[in-house]
Amino acid sequence: METVVRDNIDLLDKSTAKVVIFLASSEMTKSKDVIWEWQQAASNVLVAVGQRFVNKVMEEVLTKFQPGILPHYFVLQTFANLAVSNVFGMVPFLNSILGTMLPMLGMAKQDHMKSVFCY
């Protein structure tokens, strides 16, 4: 799915992108446990769509990033990968992401959560 989106990003219309974003986001966070293969693939689809529709991707993923609640591992991973792949598109979101993230740092007790906060 990621390859199809990447190779055809210019042909992707807004309504199809919304559906893809919603489905990938739902699959990515469906399980509270970290299931690397499945959730990483969903995160990669979001990053691929975010090349062109970063605002729509962020709109969806930010709903899963609430103050005071430790977010899913792959929500943070998606933010990081989007920031790498679409630097200028992510700049407007940095204040809200970092402002929400800073108070959460003490909540990250497991090593994999600590590392994804750093990433």
Jmol script that loads the backbone (N, CA, C; Angstrom):
load data "model"
ATOM      1  N   MET A   1       0.827  -1.190   0.000  1.00  0.00           N
ATOM      2  CA  MET A   1       0.000   0.000   0.000  1.00  0.00           C
ATOM      3  C   MET A   1       0.873   1.257   0.000  1.00  0.00           C
ATOM      4  N   GLU A   2       1.920   1.213   0.818  1.00  0.00           N
ATOM      5  CA  GLU A   2       2.832   2.359   0.880  1.00  0.00           C
ATOM      6  C   GLU A   2       3.454   2.638  -0.484  1.00  0.00           C
ATOM      7  N   THR A   3       3.896   1.599  -1.160  1.00  0.00           N
ATOM      8  CA  THR A   3       4.526   1.758  -2.474  1.00  0.00           C
ATOM      9  C   THR A   3       3.532   2.317  -3.490  1.00  0.00           C
ATOM     10  N   VAL A   4       2.319   1.833  -3.463  1.00  0.00           N
ATOM     11  CA  VAL A   4       1.290   2.317  -4.387  1.00  0.00           C
ATOM     12  C   VAL A   4       1.035   3.803  -4.148  1.00  0.00           C
ATOM     13  N   VAL A   5       0.933   4.196  -2.877  1.00  0.00           N
ATOM     14  CA  VAL A   5       0.692   5.606  -2.553  1.00  0.00           C
ATOM     15  C   VAL A   5       1.875   6.458  -2.999  1.00  0.00           C
ATOM     16  N   ARG A   6       3.082   6.023  -2.663  1.00  0.00           N
ATOM     17  CA  ARG A   6       4.280   6.797  -3.041  1.00  0.00           C
ATOM     18  C   ARG A   6       4.393   6.970  -4.557  1.00  0.00           C
ATOM     19  N   ASP A   7       4.140   5.895  -5.285  1.00  0.00           N
ATOM     20  CA  ASP A   7       4.296   5.937  -6.737  1.00  0.00           C
ATOM     21  C   ASP A   7       3.188   6.723  -7.430  1.00  0.00           C
ATOM     22  N   ASN A   8       2.057   6.904  -6.753  1.00  0.00           N
ATOM     23  CA  ASN A   8       0.913   7.574  -7.377  1.00  0.00           C
ATOM     24  C   ASN A   8       0.410   8.757  -6.562  1.00  0.00           C
ATOM     25  N   ILE A   9       1.281   9.371  -5.787  1.00  0.00           N
ATOM     26  CA  ILE A   9       0.861  10.451  -4.893  1.00  0.00           C
ATOM     27  C   ILE A   9       0.249  11.624  -5.652  1.00  0.00           C
ATOM     28  N   ASP A  10       0.720  11.894  -6.848  1.00  0.00           N
ATOM     29  CA  ASP A  10       0.176  13.007  -7.629  1.00  0.00           C
ATOM     30  C   ASP A  10      -1.227  12.715  -8.155  1.00  0.00           C
ATOM     31  N   LEU A  11      -1.577  11.450  -8.260  1.00  0.00           N
ATOM     32  CA  LEU A  11      -2.901  11.067  -8.751  1.00  0.00           C
ATOM     33  C   LEU A  11      -3.926  10.910  -7.639  1.00  0.00           C
ATOM     34  N   LEU A  12      -3.462  10.935  -6.397  1.00  0.00           N
ATOM     35  CA  LEU A  12      -4.337  10.726  -5.240  1.00  0.00           C
ATOM     36  C   LEU A  12      -5.178  11.975  -4.987  1.00  0.00           C
ATOM     37  N   ASP A  13      -6.507  11.817  -4.996  1.00  0.00           N
ATOM     38  CA  ASP A  13      -7.358  12.974  -4.719  1.00  0.00           C
ATOM     39  C   ASP A  13      -7.637  13.070  -3.215  1.00  0.00           C
ATOM     40  N   LYS A  14      -8.194  14.203  -2.809  1.00  0.00           N
ATOM     41  CA  LYS A  14      -8.383  14.487  -1.389  1.00  0.00           C
ATOM     42  C   LYS A  14      -9.311  13.489  -0.706  1.00  0.00           C
ATOM     43  N   SER A  15     -10.380  13.096  -1.353  1.00  0.00           N
ATOM     44  CA  SER A  15     -11.331  12.184  -0.718  1.00  0.00           C
ATOM     45  C   SER A  15     -10.726  10.785  -0.531  1.00  0.00           C
ATOM     46  N   THR A  16      -9.977  10.320  -1.508  1.00  0.00           N
ATOM     47  CA  THR A  16      -9.314   9.023  -1.379  1.00  0.00           C
ATOM     48  C   THR A  16      -8.238   9.098  -0.296  1.00  0.00           C
ATOM     49  N   ALA A  17      -7.522  10.205  -0.265  1.00  0.00           N
ATOM     50  CA  ALA A  17      -6.493  10.382   0.759  1.00  0.00           C
ATOM     51  C   ALA A  17      -7.099  10.343   2.153  1.00  0.00           C
ATOM     52  N   LYS A  18      -8.257  10.964   2.342  1.00  0.00           N
ATOM     53  CA  LYS A  18      -8.922  10.952   3.647  1.00  0.00           C
ATOM     54  C   LYS A  18      -9.256   9.536   4.087  1.00  0.00           C
ATOM     55  N   VAL A  19      -9.743   8.726   3.159  1.00  0.00           N
ATOM     56  CA  VAL A  19     -10.091   7.336   3.478  1.00  0.00           C
ATOM     57  C   VAL A  19      -8.837   6.547   3.838  1.00  0.00           C
ATOM     58  N   VAL A  20      -7.793   6.700   3.054  1.00  0.00           N
ATOM     59  CA  VAL A  20      -6.535   5.993   3.306  1.00  0.00           C
ATOM     60  C   VAL A  20      -5.965   6.412   4.662  1.00  0.00           C
ATOM     61  N   ILE A  21      -5.998   7.694   4.949  1.00  0.00           N
ATOM     62  CA  ILE A  21      -5.481   8.209   6.226  1.00  0.00           C
ATOM     63  C   ILE A  21      -6.268   7.630   7.393  1.00  0.00           C
ATOM     64  N   PHE A  22      -7.591   7.643   7.284  1.00  0.00           N
ATOM     65  CA  PHE A  22      -8.425   7.129   8.366  1.00  0.00           C
ATOM     66  C   PHE A  22      -8.170   5.645   8.599  1.00  0.00           C
ATOM     67  N   LEU A  23      -8.123   4.875   7.523  1.00  0.00           N
ATOM     68  CA  LEU A  23      -7.903   3.430   7.658  1.00  0.00           C
ATOM     69  C   LEU A  23      -6.517   3.117   8.232  1.00  0.00           C
ATOM     70  N   ALA A  24      -5.495   3.798   7.744  1.00  0.00           N
ATOM     71  CA  ALA A  24      -4.140   3.546   8.239  1.00  0.00           C
ATOM     72  C   ALA A  24      -4.012   3.949   9.705  1.00  0.00           C
ATOM     73  N   SER A  25      -4.593   5.069  10.062  1.00  0.00           N
ATOM     74  CA  SER A  25      -4.551   5.525  11.450  1.00  0.00           C
ATOM     75  C   SER A  25      -5.280   4.560  12.377  1.00  0.00           C
ATOM     76  N   SER A  26      -6.425   4.076  11.942  1.00  0.00           N
ATOM     77  CA  SER A  26      -7.196   3.124  12.742  1.00  0.00           C
ATOM     78  C   SER A  26      -6.431   1.824  12.936  1.00  0.00           C
ATOM     79  N   GLU A  27      -5.840   1.313  11.859  1.00  0.00           N
ATOM     80  CA  GLU A  27      -5.080   0.068  11.947  1.00  0.00           C
ATOM     81  C   GLU A  27      -3.832   0.240  12.812  1.00  0.00           C
ATOM     82  N   MET A  28      -3.233   1.402  12.733  1.00  0.00           N
ATOM     83  CA  MET A  28      -2.002   1.654  13.478  1.00  0.00           C
ATOM     84  C   MET A  28      -2.244   1.661  14.983  1.00  0.00           C
ATOM     85  N   THR A  29      -3.384   2.153  15.413  1.00  0.00           N
ATOM     86  CA  THR A  29      -3.639   2.311  16.848  1.00  0.00           C
ATOM     87  C   THR A  29      -4.714   1.364  17.384  1.00  0.00           C
ATOM     88  N   LYS A  30      -5.162   0.425  16.559  1.00  0.00           N
ATOM     89  CA  LYS A  30      -6.226  -0.494  16.975  1.00  0.00           C
ATOM     90  C   LYS A  30      -5.823  -1.288  18.207  1.00  0.00           C
ATOM     91  N   SER A  31      -4.609  -1.793  18.218  1.00  0.00           N
ATOM     92  CA  SER A  31      -4.108  -2.588  19.338  1.00  0.00           C
ATOM     93  C   SER A  31      -3.231  -1.706  20.223  1.00  0.00           C
ATOM     94  N   LYS A  32      -3.432  -1.801  21.516  1.00  0.00           N
ATOM     95  CA  LYS A  32      -2.589  -1.043  22.452  1.00  0.00           C
ATOM     96  C   LYS A  32      -1.162  -1.587  22.459  1.00  0.00           C
ATOM     97  N   ASP A  33      -1.037  -2.876  22.187  1.00  0.00           N
ATOM     98  CA  ASP A  33       0.291  -3.489  22.123  1.00  0.00           C
ATOM     99  C   ASP A  33       0.990  -3.048  20.845  1.00  0.00           C
ATOM    100  N   VAL A  34       2.308  -3.127  20.876  1.00  0.00           N
ATOM    101  CA  VAL A  34       3.087  -2.789  19.684  1.00  0.00           C
ATOM    102  C   VAL A  34       3.256  -4.042  18.838  1.00  0.00           C
ATOM    103  N   ILE A  35       2.682  -4.016  17.639  1.00  0.00           N
ATOM    104  CA  ILE A  35       2.808  -5.115  16.672  1.00  0.00           C
ATOM    105  C   ILE A  35       3.597  -4.537  15.502  1.00  0.00           C
ATOM    106  N   TRP A  36       4.900  -4.730  15.527  1.00  0.00           N
ATOM    107  CA  TRP A  36       5.820  -4.015  14.647  1.00  0.00           C
ATOM    108  C   TRP A  36       5.444  -4.069  13.182  1.00  0.00           C
ATOM    109  N   GLU A  37       5.259  -5.251  12.631  1.00  0.00           N
ATOM    110  CA  GLU A  37       5.061  -5.377  11.191  1.00  0.00           C
ATOM    111  C   GLU A  37       3.814  -4.635  10.726  1.00  0.00           C
ATOM    112  N   TRP A  38       2.724  -4.859  11.415  1.00  0.00           N
ATOM    113  CA  TRP A  38       1.440  -4.305  10.996  1.00  0.00           C
ATOM    114  C   TRP A  38       1.377  -2.802  11.233  1.00  0.00           C
ATOM    115  N   GLN A  39       1.734  -2.375  12.433  1.00  0.00           N
ATOM    116  CA  GLN A  39       1.628  -0.961  12.779  1.00  0.00           C
ATOM    117  C   GLN A  39       2.687  -0.116  12.075  1.00  0.00           C
ATOM    118  N   GLN A  40       3.855  -0.668  11.865  1.00  0.00           N
ATOM    119  CA  GLN A  40       4.879   0.063  11.113  1.00  0.00           C
ATOM    120  C   GLN A  40       4.424   0.273   9.677  1.00  0.00           C
ATOM    121  N   ALA A  41       3.793  -0.721   9.087  1.00  0.00           N
ATOM    122  CA  ALA A  41       3.281  -0.587   7.724  1.00  0.00           C
ATOM    123  C   ALA A  41       2.212   0.506   7.657  1.00  0.00           C
ATOM    124  N   ALA A  42       1.311   0.542   8.630  1.00  0.00           N
ATOM    125  CA  ALA A  42       0.274   1.581   8.651  1.00  0.00           C
ATOM    126  C   ALA A  42       0.895   2.957   8.834  1.00  0.00           C
ATOM    127  N   SER A  43       1.880   3.057   9.696  1.00  0.00           N
ATOM    128  CA  SER A  43       2.581   4.325   9.897  1.00  0.00           C
ATOM    129  C   SER A  43       3.267   4.779   8.609  1.00  0.00           C
ATOM    130  N   ASN A  44       3.885   3.841   7.903  1.00  0.00           N
ATOM    131  CA  ASN A  44       4.556   4.173   6.642  1.00  0.00           C
ATOM    132  C   ASN A  44       3.567   4.666   5.586  1.00  0.00           C
ATOM    133  N   VAL A  45       2.358   4.122   5.587  1.00  0.00           N
ATOM    134  CA  VAL A  45       1.327   4.598   4.656  1.00  0.00           C
ATOM    135  C   VAL A  45       0.968   6.043   4.998  1.00  0.00           C
ATOM    136  N   LEU A  46       0.830   6.346   6.280  1.00  0.00           N
ATOM    137  CA  LEU A  46       0.526   7.724   6.691  1.00  0.00           C
ATOM    138  C   LEU A  46       1.635   8.686   6.270  1.00  0.00           C
ATOM    139  N   VAL A  47       2.866   8.254   6.421  1.00  0.00           N
ATOM    140  CA  VAL A  47       3.998   9.097   6.018  1.00  0.00           C
ATOM    141  C   VAL A  47       3.989   9.303   4.506  1.00  0.00           C
ATOM    142  N   ALA A  48       3.675   8.271   3.761  1.00  0.00           N
ATOM    143  CA  ALA A  48       3.619   8.388   2.298  1.00  0.00           C
ATOM    144  C   ALA A  48       2.523   9.365   1.876  1.00  0.00           C
ATOM    145  N   VAL A  49       1.346   9.254   2.477  1.00  0.00           N
ATOM    146  CA  VAL A  49       0.263  10.185   2.152  1.00  0.00           C
ATOM    147  C   VAL A  49       0.631  11.592   2.616  1.00  0.00           C
ATOM    148  N   GLY A  50       1.376  11.685   3.708  1.00  0.00           N
ATOM    149  CA  GLY A  50       1.795  12.976   4.250  1.00  0.00           C
ATOM    150  C   GLY A  50       2.743  13.751   3.362  1.00  0.00           C
ATOM    151  N   GLN A  51       3.278  13.116   2.344  1.00  0.00           N
ATOM    152  CA  GLN A  51       4.116  13.841   1.387  1.00  0.00           C
ATOM    153  C   GLN A  51       3.310  14.932   0.686  1.00  0.00           C
ATOM    154  N   ARG A  52       2.030  14.677   0.480  1.00  0.00           N
ATOM    155  CA  ARG A  52       1.181  15.635  -0.219  1.00  0.00           C
ATOM    156  C   ARG A  52       0.067  16.194   0.669  1.00  0.00           C
ATOM    157  N   PHE A  53      -0.427  15.383   1.600  1.00  0.00           N
ATOM    158  CA  PHE A  53      -1.563  15.763   2.436  1.00  0.00           C
ATOM    159  C   PHE A  53      -1.180  15.779   3.913  1.00  0.00           C
ATOM    160  N   VAL A  54      -0.109  16.490   4.240  1.00  0.00           N
ATOM    161  CA  VAL A  54       0.390  16.482   5.617  1.00  0.00           C
ATOM    162  C   VAL A  54      -0.641  17.050   6.592  1.00  0.00           C
ATOM    163  N   ASN A  55      -1.397  18.057   6.181  1.00  0.00           N
ATOM    164  CA  ASN A  55      -2.398  18.637   7.085  1.00  0.00           C
ATOM    165  C   ASN A  55      -3.480  17.624   7.428  1.00  0.00           C
ATOM    166  N   LYS A  56      -3.919  16.854   6.457  1.00  0.00           N
ATOM    167  CA  LYS A  56      -4.945  15.833   6.706  1.00  0.00           C
ATOM    168  C   LYS A  56      -4.406  14.714   7.598  1.00  0.00           C
ATOM    169  N   VAL A  57      -3.162  14.306   7.348  1.00  0.00           N
ATOM    170  CA  VAL A  57      -2.552  13.263   8.176  1.00  0.00           C
ATOM    171  C   VAL A  57      -2.421  13.764   9.616  1.00  0.00           C
ATOM    172  N   MET A  58      -1.939  14.968   9.787  1.00  0.00           N
ATOM    173  CA  MET A  58      -1.756  15.510  11.129  1.00  0.00           C
ATOM    174  C   MET A  58      -3.095  15.717  11.838  1.00  0.00           C
ATOM    175  N   GLU A  59      -4.092  16.132  11.101  1.00  0.00           N
ATOM    176  CA  GLU A  59      -5.428  16.296  11.679  1.00  0.00           C
ATOM    177  C   GLU A  59      -5.905  14.978  12.294  1.00  0.00           C
ATOM    178  N   GLU A  60      -5.689  13.889  11.599  1.00  0.00           N
ATOM    179  CA  GLU A  60      -6.115  12.573  12.084  1.00  0.00           C
ATOM    180  C   GLU A  60      -5.232  12.076  13.226  1.00  0.00           C
ATOM    181  N   VAL A  61      -3.925  12.169  13.065  1.00  0.00           N
ATOM    182  CA  VAL A  61      -3.018  11.603  14.062  1.00  0.00           C
ATOM    183  C   VAL A  61      -3.036  12.429  15.356  1.00  0.00           C
ATOM    184  N   LEU A  62      -3.244  13.723  15.254  1.00  0.00           N
ATOM    185  CA  LEU A  62      -3.306  14.546  16.465  1.00  0.00           C
ATOM    186  C   LEU A  62      -4.509  14.207  17.337  1.00  0.00           C
ATOM    187  N   THR A  63      -5.551  13.597  16.762  1.00  0.00           N
ATOM    188  CA  THR A  63      -6.684  13.174  17.586  1.00  0.00           C
ATOM    189  C   THR A  63      -6.277  12.032  18.515  1.00  0.00           C
ATOM    190  N   LYS A  64      -5.186  11.363  18.192  1.00  0.00           N
ATOM    191  CA  LYS A  64      -4.698  10.245  19.005  1.00  0.00           C
ATOM    192  C   LYS A  64      -3.524  10.672  19.895  1.00  0.00           C
ATOM    193  N   PHE A  65      -3.331  11.970  20.006  1.00  0.00           N
ATOM    194  CA  PHE A  65      -2.223  12.552  20.763  1.00  0.00           C
ATOM    195  C   PHE A  65      -2.799  13.592  21.719  1.00  0.00           C
ATOM    196  N   GLN A  66      -3.279  13.108  22.863  1.00  0.00           N
ATOM    197  CA  GLN A  66      -3.973  13.966  23.817  1.00  0.00           C
ATOM    198  C   GLN A  66      -3.073  14.300  25.007  1.00  0.00           C
ATOM    199  N   PRO A  67      -3.158  15.526  25.521  1.00  0.00           N
ATOM    200  CA  PRO A  67      -2.345  15.905  26.687  1.00  0.00           C
ATOM    201  C   PRO A  67      -2.642  15.000  27.887  1.00  0.00           C
ATOM    202  N   GLY A  68      -1.603  14.615  28.594  1.00  0.00           N
ATOM    203  CA  GLY A  68      -1.745  13.827  29.806  1.00  0.00           C
ATOM    204  C   GLY A  68      -1.933  12.336  29.604  1.00  0.00           C
ATOM    205  N   ILE A  69      -2.055  11.892  28.367  1.00  0.00           N
ATOM    206  CA  ILE A  69      -2.234  10.463  28.070  1.00  0.00           C
ATOM    207  C   ILE A  69      -1.053  10.014  27.221  1.00  0.00           C
ATOM    208  N   LEU A  70      -0.333   9.016  27.704  1.00  0.00           N
ATOM    209  CA  LEU A  70       0.818   8.521  26.945  1.00  0.00           C
ATOM    210  C   LEU A  70       0.341   8.004  25.589  1.00  0.00           C
ATOM    211  N   PRO A  71       0.861   8.551  24.498  1.00  0.00           N
ATOM    212  CA  PRO A  71       0.371   8.151  23.170  1.00  0.00           C
ATOM    213  C   PRO A  71       0.884   6.776  22.764  1.00  0.00           C
ATOM    214  N   HIS A  72       0.268   6.243  21.745  1.00  0.00           N
ATOM    215  CA  HIS A  72       0.718   4.977  21.167  1.00  0.00           C
ATOM    216  C   HIS A  72       2.119   5.178  20.596  1.00  0.00           C
ATOM    217  N   TYR A  73       2.934   4.161  20.687  1.00  0.00           N
ATOM    218  CA  TYR A  73       4.302   4.201  20.178  1.00  0.00           C
ATOM    219  C   TYR A  73       4.349   4.702  18.737  1.00  0.00           C
ATOM    220  N   PHE A  74       3.470   4.177  17.896  1.00  0.00           N
ATOM    221  CA  PHE A  74       3.544   4.511  16.474  1.00  0.00           C
ATOM    222  C   PHE A  74       2.971   5.883  16.138  1.00  0.00           C
ATOM    223  N   VAL A  75       2.242   6.502  17.042  1.00  0.00           N
ATOM    224  CA  VAL A  75       1.847   7.899  16.830  1.00  0.00           C
ATOM    225  C   VAL A  75       3.107   8.761  16.855  1.00  0.00           C
ATOM    226  N   LEU A  76       3.946   8.533  17.850  1.00  0.00           N
ATOM    227  CA  LEU A  76       5.199   9.283  17.941  1.00  0.00           C
ATOM    228  C   LEU A  76       6.135   8.943  16.786  1.00  0.00           C
ATOM    229  N   GLN A  77       6.191   7.678  16.422  1.00  0.00           N
ATOM    230  CA  GLN A  77       7.031   7.244  15.302  1.00  0.00           C
ATOM    231  C   GLN A  77       6.574   7.905  14.000  1.00  0.00           C
ATOM    232  N   THR A  78       5.270   8.022  13.822  1.00  0.00           N
ATOM    233  CA  THR A  78       4.726   8.670  12.623  1.00  0.00           C
ATOM    234  C   THR A  78       5.092  10.146  12.593  1.00  0.00           C
ATOM    235  N   PHE A  79       4.971  10.825  13.742  1.00  0.00           N
ATOM    236  CA  PHE A  79       5.386  12.233  13.807  1.00  0.00           C
ATOM    237  C   PHE A  79       6.843  12.385  13.388  1.00  0.00           C
ATOM    238  N   ALA A  80       7.694  11.525  13.923  1.00  0.00           N
ATOM    239  CA  ALA A  80       9.121  11.615  13.624  1.00  0.00           C
ATOM    240  C   ALA A  80       9.404  11.380  12.144  1.00  0.00           C
ATOM    241  N   ASN A  81       8.805  10.354  11.582  1.00  0.00           N
ATOM    242  CA  ASN A  81       9.042  10.049  10.168  1.00  0.00           C
ATOM    243  C   ASN A  81       8.458  11.110   9.248  1.00  0.00           C
ATOM    244  N   LEU A  82       7.318  11.685   9.630  1.00  0.00           N
ATOM    245  CA  LEU A  82       6.756  12.787   8.840  1.00  0.00           C
ATOM    246  C   LEU A  82       7.678  14.007   8.879  1.00  0.00           C
ATOM    247  N   ALA A  83       8.255  14.267  10.054  1.00  0.00           N
ATOM    248  CA  ALA A  83       9.166  15.410  10.177  1.00  0.00           C
ATOM    249  C   ALA A  83      10.400  15.234   9.303  1.00  0.00           C
ATOM    250  N   VAL A  84      10.851  13.998   9.144  1.00  0.00           N
ATOM    251  CA  VAL A  84      12.009  13.723   8.293  1.00  0.00           C
ATOM    252  C   VAL A  84      11.633  13.830   6.818  1.00  0.00           C
ATOM    253  N   SER A  85      10.460  13.302   6.458  1.00  0.00           N
ATOM    254  CA  SER A  85      10.101  13.232   5.040  1.00  0.00           C
ATOM    255  C   SER A  85       9.455  14.509   4.505  1.00  0.00           C
ATOM    256  N   ASN A  86       8.851  15.316   5.373  1.00  0.00           N
ATOM    257  CA  ASN A  86       8.188  16.543   4.935  1.00  0.00           C
ATOM    258  C   ASN A  86       8.470  17.638   5.958  1.00  0.00           C
ATOM    259  N   VAL A  87       9.704  18.109   5.964  1.00  0.00           N
ATOM    260  CA  VAL A  87      10.172  19.056   6.975  1.00  0.00           C
ATOM    261  C   VAL A  87       9.305  20.310   7.007  1.00  0.00           C
ATOM    262  N   PHE A  88       9.140  20.954   5.872  1.00  0.00           N
ATOM    263  CA  PHE A  88       8.415  22.220   5.844  1.00  0.00           C
ATOM    264  C   PHE A  88       6.939  22.047   6.171  1.00  0.00           C
ATOM    265  N   GLY A  89       6.370  20.905   5.827  1.00  0.00           N
ATOM    266  CA  GLY A  89       4.974  20.649   6.147  1.00  0.00           C
ATOM    267  C   GLY A  89       4.732  20.442   7.626  1.00  0.00           C
ATOM    268  N   MET A  90       5.745  19.993   8.348  1.00  0.00           N
ATOM    269  CA  MET A  90       5.600  19.715   9.781  1.00  0.00           C
ATOM    270  C   MET A  90       5.899  20.914  10.674  1.00  0.00           C
ATOM    271  N   VAL A  91       6.586  21.906  10.155  1.00  0.00           N
ATOM    272  CA  VAL A  91       6.971  23.064  10.979  1.00  0.00           C
ATOM    273  C   VAL A  91       5.774  23.702  11.689  1.00  0.00           C
ATOM    274  N   PRO A  92       4.629  23.920  11.025  1.00  0.00           N
ATOM    275  CA  PRO A  92       3.503  24.550  11.738  1.00  0.00           C
ATOM    276  C   PRO A  92       2.966  23.735  12.914  1.00  0.00           C
ATOM    277  N   PHE A  93       3.265  22.454  12.964  1.00  0.00           N
ATOM    278  CA  PHE A  93       2.747  21.588  14.016  1.00  0.00           C
ATOM    279  C   PHE A  93       3.718  21.416  15.186  1.00  0.00           C
ATOM    280  N   LEU A  94       4.933  21.915  15.048  1.00  0.00           N
ATOM    281  CA  LEU A  94       5.953  21.666  16.062  1.00  0.00           C
ATOM    282  C   LEU A  94       5.581  22.217  17.432  1.00  0.00           C
ATOM    283  N   ASN A  95       5.037  23.428  17.504  1.00  0.00           N
ATOM    284  CA  ASN A  95       4.686  24.001  18.804  1.00  0.00           C
ATOM    285  C   ASN A  95       3.670  23.143  19.540  1.00  0.00           C
ATOM    286  N   SER A  96       2.629  22.718  18.850  1.00  0.00           N
ATOM    287  CA  SER A  96       1.600  21.922  19.530  1.00  0.00           C
ATOM    288  C   SER A  96       2.122  20.544  19.902  1.00  0.00           C
ATOM    289  N   ILE A  97       2.919  19.928  19.029  1.00  0.00           N
ATOM    290  CA  ILE A  97       3.462  18.601  19.332  1.00  0.00           C
ATOM    291  C   ILE A  97       4.420  18.676  20.516  1.00  0.00           C
ATOM    292  N   LEU A  98       5.367  19.581  20.446  1.00  0.00           N
ATOM    293  CA  LEU A  98       6.363  19.667  21.522  1.00  0.00           C
ATOM    294  C   LEU A  98       5.744  20.153  22.824  1.00  0.00           C
ATOM    295  N   GLY A  99       4.779  21.061  22.739  1.00  0.00           N
ATOM    296  CA  GLY A  99       4.100  21.539  23.939  1.00  0.00           C
ATOM    297  C   GLY A  99       3.307  20.444  24.633  1.00  0.00           C
ATOM    298  N   THR A 100       2.724  19.566  23.869  1.00  0.00           N
ATOM    299  CA  THR A 100       1.971  18.448  24.436  1.00  0.00           C
ATOM    300  C   THR A 100       2.923  17.355  24.917  1.00  0.00           C
ATOM    301  N   MET A 101       4.020  17.174  24.206  1.00  0.00           N
ATOM    302  CA  MET A 101       4.946  16.096  24.496  1.00  0.00           C
ATOM    303  C   MET A 101       5.781  16.342  25.751  1.00  0.00           C
ATOM    304  N   LEU A 102       6.185  17.568  25.982  1.00  0.00           N
ATOM    305  CA  LEU A 102       7.086  17.874  27.089  1.00  0.00           C
ATOM    306  C   LEU A 102       6.567  17.371  28.439  1.00  0.00           C
ATOM    307  N   PRO A 103       5.320  17.641  28.816  1.00  0.00           N
ATOM    308  CA  PRO A 103       4.837  17.116  30.105  1.00  0.00           C
ATOM    309  C   PRO A 103       4.722  15.588  30.152  1.00  0.00           C
ATOM    310  N   MET A 104       4.702  14.939  29.006  1.00  0.00           N
ATOM    311  CA  MET A 104       4.569  13.482  28.956  1.00  0.00           C
ATOM    312  C   MET A 104       5.885  12.746  29.161  1.00  0.00           C
ATOM    313  N   LEU A 105       6.993  13.440  29.062  1.00  0.00           N
ATOM    314  CA  LEU A 105       8.287  12.761  29.096  1.00  0.00           C
ATOM    315  C   LEU A 105       8.468  11.912  30.353  1.00  0.00           C
ATOM    316  N   GLY A 106       7.992  12.392  31.483  1.00  0.00           N
ATOM    317  CA  GLY A 106       8.125  11.636  32.720  1.00  0.00           C
ATOM    318  C   GLY A 106       7.255  10.395  32.762  1.00  0.00           C
ATOM    319  N   MET A 107       6.251  10.322  31.911  1.00  0.00           N
ATOM    320  CA  MET A 107       5.344   9.170  31.874  1.00  0.00           C
ATOM    321  C   MET A 107       5.939   7.988  31.113  1.00  0.00           C
ATOM    322  N   ALA A 108       6.952   8.249  30.321  1.00  0.00           N
ATOM    323  CA  ALA A 108       7.572   7.190  29.507  1.00  0.00           C
ATOM    324  C   ALA A 108       8.502   6.367  30.392  1.00  0.00           C
ATOM    325  N   LYS A 109       8.045   5.207  30.804  1.00  0.00           N
ATOM    326  CA  LYS A 109       8.816   4.349  31.713  1.00  0.00           C
ATOM    327  C   LYS A 109       9.518   3.204  30.973  1.00  0.00           C
ATOM    328  N   GLN A 110       8.919   2.723  29.892  1.00  0.00           N
ATOM    329  CA  GLN A 110       9.498   1.604  29.161  1.00  0.00           C
ATOM    330  C   GLN A 110      10.563   2.118  28.190  1.00  0.00           C
ATOM    331  N   ASP A 111      11.561   1.290  27.955  1.00  0.00           N
ATOM    332  CA  ASP A 111      12.682   1.701  27.104  1.00  0.00           C
ATOM    333  C   ASP A 111      12.240   2.033  25.689  1.00  0.00           C
ATOM    334  N   HIS A 112      11.315   1.244  25.124  1.00  0.00           N
ATOM    335  CA  HIS A 112      10.906   1.526  23.747  1.00  0.00           C
ATOM    336  C   HIS A 112      10.160   2.867  23.658  1.00  0.00           C
ATOM    337  N   MET A 113       9.444   3.251  24.703  1.00  0.00           N
ATOM    338  CA  MET A 113       8.769   4.558  24.689  1.00  0.00           C
ATOM    339  C   MET A 113       9.774   5.687  24.858  1.00  0.00           C
ATOM    340  N   LYS A 114      10.758   5.482  25.701  1.00  0.00           N
ATOM    341  CA  LYS A 114      11.812   6.497  25.879  1.00  0.00           C
ATOM    342  C   LYS A 114      12.529   6.739  24.550  1.00  0.00           C
ATOM    343  N   SER A 115      12.825   5.653  23.856  1.00  0.00           N
ATOM    344  CA  SER A 115      13.577   5.801  22.604  1.00  0.00           C
ATOM    345  C   SER A 115      12.734   6.492  21.521  1.00  0.00           C
ATOM    346  N   VAL A 116      11.434   6.214  21.454  1.00  0.00           N
ATOM    347  CA  VAL A 116      10.621   6.852  20.423  1.00  0.00           C
ATOM    348  C   VAL A 116      10.396   8.327  20.750  1.00  0.00           C
ATOM    349  N   PHE A 117      10.349   8.700  22.023  1.00  0.00           N
ATOM    350  CA  PHE A 117      10.281  10.116  22.381  1.00  0.00           C
ATOM    351  C   PHE A 117      11.543  10.818  21.909  1.00  0.00           C
ATOM    352  N   CYS A 118      12.689  10.171  22.063  1.00  0.00           N
ATOM    353  CA  CYS A 118      13.947  10.766  21.596  1.00  0.00           C
ATOM    354  C   CYS A 118      13.978  10.886  20.074  1.00  0.00           C
ATOM    355  N   TYR A 119      13.454   9.878  19.404  1.00  0.00           N
ATOM    356  CA  TYR A 119      13.476   9.879  17.944  1.00  0.00           C
ATOM    357  C   TYR A 119      12.597  10.988  17.420  1.00  0.00           C
TER     358      TYR A 119
END
end "model"
wireframe off; spacefill off
backbone 0.3
color backbone group
